[in-house]
Amino acid sequence: MSAGRGRNAIVSLVFCLLTVTAVASASGFSAYSGFFAGSTETPFQCGELLSSGGDDEVAMLFSFMIGPSVLWRLFRWNRSISDAEVLAFFALNIGALALTLMSLDCGDFFLTAFVVGDRYLQAFCIFSAAAAGVLIAQKVTGSSKQ
């Protein structure tokens, strides 16, 4: 195996693990946590608002939209990351983020993650950012084309 192919395989593995971990943490958040709002002196869970109209934590399930990026990377395991792959990953992530924000009734994403300290949401933020960073770093540094 050439050095470029080996490097591409390692990048593929790291990207897939980071993305799957982000989706798993979003699923854990949906199952075990919920968004908090901070419009009063103390944060309160949005599920306690009878007028909120929905379960805000379900919004995190939209993270499954980045699944096709993982499948694409699996099919291109030993190849370098293409421009189309990066574009698709960010388009799916932005779409998932937009749907998440549109579906939130009262939850505050950053308050829940970093003030309340929800570990699932923190993991989602960290691993999603790391997966994006891996793609960007691979495109910037480049690797051998296969």
ROGUTOR-177245 format. One record per residue (C-alpha): residue number from 1; residue in one letter; x, y, z. Coordinates in pm, whole numbers, plus 50000, padded with zeros to 5 digits. Each point is the difference from the previous one (the first is absolute). Layout:
! ROGUTOR-177245
   k r     x     y     z
 NUM A     X     Y     Z
...
This chain:
! ROGUTOR-177245
   k r     x     y     z
   1 M 50000 50000 50000
   2 S 50142 50338 49903
   3 A 50045 50273 50258
   4 G 49722 50209 49844
   5 R 49752 49713 50006
   6 G 50090 49921 50361
   7 R 49955 50363 50100
   8 N 49665 50015 49822
   9 A 49885 49684 50179
  10 I 50097 50152 50338
  11 V 49818 50325 49919
  12 S 49696 49799 49891
  13 L 50003 49802 50324
  14 V 50036 50311 50217
  15 F 49726 50185 49811
  16 C 49757 49708 50019
  17 L 50064 49944 50373
  18 L 49957 50370 50081
  19 T 49681 50030 49797
  20 V 49844 49683 50138
  21 T 50086 50113 50355
  22 A 49836 50339 49935
  23 V 49683 49832 49874
  24 A 50001 49756 50294
  25 S 50033 50286 50250
  26 A 49712 50183 49828
  27 S 49793 49684 50035
  28 G 50094 49975 50368
  29 F 49901 50361 50048
  30 S 49662 49936 49837
  31 A 49940 49695 50218
  32 Y 50129 50120 50336
  33 S 50020 50379 50005
  34 G 49815 50302 49877
  35 F 50059 50364 49918
  36 F 49991 50269 50265
  37 A 49892 50360 49959
  38 G 50138 50290 50199
  39 S 49750 50280 49955
  40 T 49945 50015 50376
  41 E 50247 50022 50289
  42 T 50054 49623 50000
  43 P 50011 49765 49702
  44 F 49698 49774 49961
  45 Q 49952 49695 49783
  46 C 49788 50067 49694
  47 G 49803 49681 50051
  48 E 49848 50172 50302
  49 L 49846 50270 49782
  50 L 49647 49889 49917
  51 S 49977 50257 49721
  52 S 50325 49901 49827
  53 G 49813 49783 49754
  54 G 50254 49724 49962
  55 D 50290 49799 50126
  56 D 50305 50211 49928
  57 E 50244 49717 50061
  58 V 49863 49821 49693
  59 A 50167 50272 49794
  60 M 50338 49836 50065
  61 L 49887 49696 49802
  62 F 50048 50212 49687
  63 S 50372 49927 50046
  64 F 49930 49671 49821
  65 M 49998 50206 49680
  66 I 50381 49990 49997
  67 G 49987 49620 49964
  68 P 50045 50015 49621
  69 S 50337 50171 50054
  70 V 50119 49700 50199
  71 L 49878 49761 49730
  72 W 50172 50207 49732
  73 R 50326 49988 50196
  74 L 49967 49622 50044
  75 F 49968 49953 49624
  76 R 50301 50225 49942
  77 W 50205 49854 50287
  78 N 50349 50011 49843
  79 R 49942 50307 49785
  80 S 50061 50359 50088
  81 I 49708 50218 50102
  82 S 49840 50166 49701
  83 D 49861 50352 49981
  84 A 49652 49855 49942
  85 E 50031 49793 50316
  86 V 50090 50304 50210
  87 L 49717 50198 49842
  88 A 49749 49721 50065
  89 F 50112 49963 50364
  90 F 49959 50370 50073
  91 A 49674 50027 49806
  92 L 49853 49711 50199
  93 N 50131 50143 50328
  94 I 49863 50345 49924
  95 G 49668 49846 49899
  96 A 49984 49799 50321
  97 L 50092 50308 50205
  98 A 49735 50209 49826
  99 L 49732 49737 50061
 100 T 50111 49973 50363
 101 L 49978 50374 50053
 102 M 49661 50022 49827
 103 S 49857 49722 50213
 104 L 50112 50141 50335
 105 D 49716 50162 50185
 106 C 50183 50140 50299
 107 G 50329 49816 50045
 108 D 50333 50177 50009
 109 F 50270 49784 49844
 110 F 50307 50162 50158
 111 L 49836 50052 50339
 112 T 49913 49630 50015
 113 A 50344 49888 49885
 114 F 50232 50230 50189
 115 V 49810 50161 50288
 116 V 49778 49712 50104
 117 G 50282 49767 49894
 118 D 49820 49726 49808
 119 R 50273 49747 49910
 120 Y 49815 49861 49697
 121 L 49965 50343 49844
 122 Q 50360 50088 50080
 123 A 50116 49677 49835
 124 F 49785 50078 49697
 125 C 50158 50345 49965
 126 I 50355 49874 50045
 127 F 49979 49696 49773
 128 S 49807 50184 49726
 129 A 50260 50277 49998
 130 A 50284 49746 50002
 131 A 49849 49810 49703
 132 A 49972 50325 49806
 133 G 50357 50085 50099
 134 V 50127 49666 49869
 135 L 49837 50064 49663
 136 I 50136 50353 49978
 137 A 50351 49899 50112
 138 Q 50010 49718 49747
 139 K 49893 50235 49718
 140 V 50249 50269 50103
 141 T 50300 49769 50041
 142 G 49890 49774 49717
 143 S 50104 49645 49939
 144 S 50086 49783 49707
 145 K 49721 49960 49747
 146 Q 49899 49644 49939
